[in-house]
Amino acid sequence: MQIDPSSSADLSVQIAQAIKDAIISGDLNVDERLPSEAELSDHFRVSRPTVREALKRLAAQSLIRTQRGASGGAFVNRLSFEDAYAQQVTTSTLLLSMNEVSFDTACEARYALERSCAPLSAERRSADHLATMRAEIFRQGQPGLTDVAFCASDVAFHRALVDGACNPVLSYQLAGAVEAMQPLMNMITFTARDRAVITGLHTRIADAIEAGDGGAAVAGLQDLEDETRKLAANVFSARARR
């Protein structure tokens, strides 16, 4: 593990990257104890506070964990897909907002990705995945449900559909699509949508997933995309007339 002291890059950032590279390459294995702060300080020829800052950066990324006691120290963490969901969602949300991604672009990406999961979900979903989808459909039909709660339920429904594919790589990759893009679309269209129409489309999709009919599930998602785009067009048209 090496750094470049002559570089303008922050030394703690360089150290964190060097350790991260060692983890990725397999030079440092899961559950392996890292050298002590003193040893790392000597190795990189920096102060211990600089090393401590580098370790904080790695811990924030869930790449390492610290344990106290005589046998404690910093250890390489086993990063799970579930642990990485939040970071994926946050990154996707920031990318969308900072780069002002258009509604059409987000809508196209989200539904294209979700349709790719539908046949797998129809084939592999568990009873729990289907039960979650049914529970959210029931929730969406309750009187008095707020717009924010409806949006959250919408996300949970589609999250269950994606997770039903039983592919953790797809679930991770689509976390940004479902949980970052979908709220953006929901908040634009919630004032214009007919909840009964949305719930009816969700029911069609869930029925197809339950029947193991991937093609029907894909068709249901296509109709939901068409409805979403129609609602957005109405919203944008109304805004333009103001």
FENQUI-V521109 format. One record per residue. N is the residue number from 1. PSI is psi as a letter, one per 20 degrees, with the letter a starting at -180 (* if undefined). Layout:
# FENQUI-V521109
n:N psi:PSI
n:N psi:PSI
This chain:
# FENQUI-V521109
n:1 psi:p
n:2 psi:q
n:3 psi:r
n:4 psi:n
n:5 psi:h
n:6 psi:i
n:7 psi:q
n:8 psi:i
n:9 psi:q
n:10 psi:p
n:11 psi:h
n:12 psi:h
n:13 psi:g
n:14 psi:g
n:15 psi:g
n:16 psi:g
n:17 psi:h
n:18 psi:g
n:19 psi:g
n:20 psi:g
n:21 psi:h
n:22 psi:h
n:23 psi:g
n:24 psi:h
n:25 psi:i
n:26 psi:j
n:27 psi:h
n:28 psi:p
n:29 psi:r
n:30 psi:p
n:31 psi:j
n:32 psi:q
n:33 psi:p
n:34 psi:q
n:35 psi:q
n:36 psi:r
n:37 psi:g
n:38 psi:g
n:39 psi:g
n:40 psi:h
n:41 psi:g
n:42 psi:g
n:43 psi:g
n:44 psi:i
n:45 psi:l
n:46 psi:r
n:47 psi:r
n:48 psi:h
n:49 psi:h
n:50 psi:g
n:51 psi:g
n:52 psi:h
n:53 psi:h
n:54 psi:g
n:55 psi:h
n:56 psi:h
n:57 psi:g
n:58 psi:h
n:59 psi:h
n:60 psi:h
n:61 psi:j
n:62 psi:k
n:63 psi:h
n:64 psi:r
n:65 psi:q
n:66 psi:q
n:67 psi:q
n:68 psi:r
n:69 psi:r
n:70 psi:h
n:71 psi:j
n:72 psi:a
n:73 psi:a
n:74 psi:p
n:75 psi:q
n:76 psi:p
n:77 psi:q
n:78 psi:o
n:79 psi:p
n:80 psi:q
n:81 psi:g
n:82 psi:g
n:83 psi:h
n:84 psi:i
n:85 psi:g
n:86 psi:g
n:87 psi:h
n:88 psi:g
n:89 psi:g
n:90 psi:g
n:91 psi:g
n:92 psi:g
n:93 psi:g
n:94 psi:g
n:95 psi:g
n:96 psi:g
n:97 psi:g
n:98 psi:h
n:99 psi:j
n:100 psi:l
n:101 psi:p
n:102 psi:q
n:103 psi:g
n:104 psi:g
n:105 psi:g
n:106 psi:g
n:107 psi:g
n:108 psi:g
n:109 psi:g
n:110 psi:g
n:111 psi:h
n:112 psi:g
n:113 psi:g
n:114 psi:h
n:115 psi:h
n:116 psi:h
n:117 psi:h
n:118 psi:g
n:119 psi:h
n:120 psi:h
n:121 psi:h
n:122 psi:h
n:123 psi:h
n:124 psi:i
n:125 psi:q
n:126 psi:r
n:127 psi:h
n:128 psi:g
n:129 psi:g
n:130 psi:h
n:131 psi:h
n:132 psi:g
n:133 psi:g
n:134 psi:h
n:135 psi:h
n:136 psi:h
n:137 psi:g
n:138 psi:g
n:139 psi:g
n:140 psi:h
n:141 psi:j
n:142 psi:p
n:143 psi:q
n:144 psi:i
n:145 psi:p
n:146 psi:r
n:147 psi:g
n:148 psi:g
n:149 psi:h
n:150 psi:g
n:151 psi:g
n:152 psi:h
n:153 psi:h
n:154 psi:g
n:155 psi:g
n:156 psi:h
n:157 psi:g
n:158 psi:h
n:159 psi:g
n:160 psi:h
n:161 psi:g
n:162 psi:g
n:163 psi:h
n:164 psi:i
n:165 psi:i
n:166 psi:l
n:167 psi:o
n:168 psi:h
n:169 psi:g
n:170 psi:g
n:171 psi:g
n:172 psi:g
n:173 psi:h
n:174 psi:i
n:175 psi:g
n:176 psi:h
n:177 psi:g
n:178 psi:g
n:179 psi:i
n:180 psi:g
n:181 psi:g
n:182 psi:g
n:183 psi:h
n:184 psi:g
n:185 psi:h
n:186 psi:g
n:187 psi:h
n:188 psi:h
n:189 psi:i
n:190 psi:h
n:191 psi:h
n:192 psi:i
n:193 psi:q
n:194 psi:o
n:195 psi:h
n:196 psi:h
n:197 psi:g
n:198 psi:g
n:199 psi:h
n:200 psi:g
n:201 psi:g
n:202 psi:g
n:203 psi:g
n:204 psi:g
n:205 psi:g
n:206 psi:h
n:207 psi:g
n:208 psi:g
n:209 psi:g
n:210 psi:h
n:211 psi:i
n:212 psi:k
n:213 psi:n
n:214 psi:h
n:215 psi:g
n:216 psi:h
n:217 psi:g
n:218 psi:g
n:219 psi:h
n:220 psi:g
n:221 psi:h
n:222 psi:g
n:223 psi:h
n:224 psi:h
n:225 psi:g
n:226 psi:g
n:227 psi:g
n:228 psi:g
n:229 psi:h
n:230 psi:g
n:231 psi:g
n:232 psi:g
n:233 psi:g
n:234 psi:g
n:235 psi:g
n:236 psi:h
n:237 psi:g
n:238 psi:h
n:239 psi:h
n:240 psi:h
n:241 psi:i
n:242 psi:*
